Amino acid sequence: MSAVDKAPASPEPHVMKTYGRLPIALSHGRGCWVWDTDGKKYLDGLGGIAVNTLGHAHPKLVPALQEQVAKLIHTSNYYLVPLQEQLAAKLCEASGLDKVFFCSTGLEANEAAIKIARKYGHDKGIDRPEIIVYEKAFHGRSLATLSATGNPKVQAGFEPLVEGFVRVPLNDFAAIEAVARTRPNVVAVFLEVIQGEGGIAPTRIDYLQSLRKLCDERGWLLMLDEVQCGMGRTGKWFAHQWAGIQPDVMPLAKGLGSGVPVGAVVCGPKASTVLGPGNHGSTFGGNPLAMRAGVETLRIMEEEGLLQNAATVGQFLRDSLLRELGEVPGFVEIRGQGLMIGMELDRPCGDLLGQAAQAGLLISVTADRVVRLLPPLIITQAEAQQIVDLLVPLVKRFLAAPATST
Ligand SMILES: Cc1ncc(COP(=O)(O)O)c(C=O)c1O
């Protein structure tokens, strides 16, 4: 019998293998808890990668979506969609910006941002506009967004990359000043306020403030990818609000629909009229079901004080993990804000994913060595304590073992 014959049959023979998956199938959830098809219960410390803002089966969201499904799911953008205006107005109120374009995913929102920047340049007479992007950034997996992404693993095999990006290191203002002196075709700066896939790496507040000034002086667009760090996750509606600045363009997705695919690009006055009829579109973008999910998500977040909850429970979680693990050899540091938390270890720790699931906890590992927590914003302090109780012994055992992990 050959080695191939002995390999276990794939549980998903017809699904393209673009993900490494744990052999767990989740069947239902409630709040911050999910159950698999064998009845095993897990505490959700991942929130569907920052998507399940309201957790699972939220008692206010479910009936609203059921009502919407029974009324109207999709029409097309040939007609007015009143719920689009409702969600757009709410996003403008929360951000202080002007207008919104709706799509369905994070990469689509970023793709629209890149198109806005290019057209903004063309409108100013710059034929080959350039956008400043960052080392270790992640913006998605379409050709333009993977070209903007600063991770060679994401780009390998898909060359030639889309041109027109200039890359700089994060939080190094001298580097961007050098670009400003030498590249006359720059039209925009594009970055995550907290890099997510890059390992929960925050952009410094003073750096963001200096960037805002530089963009104003140069007439560049400041484009902040808040796909992962936005929508209340850090304890404010948007992570850049901790720096007291406003972007010109802000792509959103993930948590905006609490699990229903919704993407958005929110724009300030410099960018909000760059795209006109025929310049951009998305069949599913802004459909009534998606918009209702967004409207209800924001309404429930306000009703339940979830920004404050993200800030308080997030602080508790970071403090508790640091207290328990800070002195353990192999622990490097804990980063993040609110409920966007990364714990860096001194070695690759992908094995912790399966070990945590076995212990009944869903987490992720990003940038090889960073344990990432992105729980639903409804998480209670008692549940956060349970994350600590489950995770700390696993990390201690992992770090005590010889460093052989992936
Ligand atoms: C900051 C950021 N931008 C964009 C994306 C891409 O979003 P999507 O997977 O919805 O296309 C992600 C996804 O992880 C992200 O974290």
PDBQT file of the ligand as one rigid body, heavy atoms in Angstrom, charges set to zero:
ROOT
HETATM    1  C1  LIG A 501      -6.701  45.065   7.455  1.00  0.00    +0.000 C 
HETATM    2  C2  LIG A 501      -7.360  44.164   6.471  1.00  0.00    +0.000 A 
HETATM    3  N1  LIG A 501      -7.677  44.650   5.258  1.00  0.00    +0.000 NA
HETATM    4  C3  LIG A 501      -8.291  43.869   4.339  1.00  0.00    +0.000 A 
HETATM    5  C4  LIG A 501      -8.591  42.559   4.599  1.00  0.00    +0.000 A 
HETATM    6  C5  LIG A 501      -9.266  41.724   3.553  1.00  0.00    +0.000 C 
HETATM    7  O1  LIG A 501     -10.581  41.524   3.902  1.00  0.00    +0.000 OA
HETATM    8  P1  LIG A 501     -11.440  40.374   3.162  1.00  0.00    +0.000 P 
HETATM    9  O2  LIG A 501     -10.878  39.073   3.611  1.00  0.00    +0.000 OA
HETATM   10  O3  LIG A 501     -12.845  40.613   3.641  1.00  0.00    +0.000 OA
HETATM   11  O4  LIG A 501     -11.296  40.582   1.705  1.00  0.00    +0.000 OA
HETATM   12  C6  LIG A 501      -8.269  42.019   5.852  1.00  0.00    +0.000 A 
HETATM   13  C7  LIG A 501      -8.559  40.608   6.150  1.00  0.00    +0.000 C 
HETATM   14  O5  LIG A 501      -8.017  40.014   7.026  1.00  0.00    +0.000 OA
HETATM   15  C8  LIG A 501      -7.636  42.841   6.801  1.00  0.00    +0.000 A 
HETATM   16  O6  LIG A 501      -7.297  42.378   8.007  1.00  0.00    +0.000 OA
ENDROOT
TORSDOF 0
